[in-house]
Amino acid sequence: MRHLLSAADLSRREALSILDMAEEMHEVQRRPIKKLPALRGRTIINMFFEDSTRTRTSFEIAGKWMSADTINVSAKGSSVSKGESLRDTMLTLDSMGVDCFVIRHGSSGAVAQAANWVKASVVNAGDGQHEHPTQALLDAYAMRQHFRQARVREGFEGKRIAIVGDLLHSRVVRSNVLLQRTLGGQVTLVAPPTLLPTGVEQWGVAVSHDLDAVLPRADIVMMLRVQRERMSGGFFPTAREYSAGYGLTAERLGLLKPEAAIMHPGPMNRGVEISSEAADAANSRVLDQVSAGVAVRMSVLYHLLGGEGGAR
Ligand code: CP
């Protein structure tokens, strides 16, 4: 593996290898001294041109726990704010001998473009409305943990995964659909017609506008954030009406199978797409997803840079 730009880059063998190694990495999280020598001597730059709490922090922790030198760069405080182009910024930093760039960018396709300019490995940490492959991997990891804890068959094949909400603006949904195509989960997308991506009928997944009909059959219910910052028009009348049609309200919890898991990649809009009762329910896996994020990103960085690996 040279880069991780899309969930579609991963073969089934590679995806499972990342998930399996993440289980070993998760052990490190539980140790008093959280340090492995695995990436000693490697340099990773986290470049976040868009806001992030979970992804930026977990990539930084992942790099540090594996003894890599990690540096954070954001648009504010770098020469990007003086008008330097993304290409010149990437070429400049690449010339310093960096081994890996972890990039979040507001424009779809910008991370793949950056990968064409540099010798280092590149990880897509979320590009516009396009993809967020490490989120899909950590979601899969948290699903597998849940299946194990709920004592249901562990594999993804045939598992019913409902992904609900603002799918139009979501990079998380695209990466999850691509990864589950590889792993075998049966994805159903649920959204109002105004929040479905163009061309979704070619994605090879079921589509529904009826959340109440989908919930009783789902093994996993993944609620996605209403991305108001990416909305310019009236996609739904009011937040209250959105919640009534497509929110995981306290009343709807009764529709779920007892062994079903509730997930949300965060950040959550409590009271809009997910109620506090659902976010904090016993079968909510939201914080397990966050915890998995560090282990999965350690595993991804190791797959790219560990051993004799690395693009340079
Ligand atoms: N899920 C996710 O990408 O969250 P952040 O924007 O906080 O990184």
Residues whose N, C-alpha, C, O or C-beta is under 5 A from the ligand:
A	BS01	CP	D51 S52 T53 R54 T55 R56 P265 G266 P267
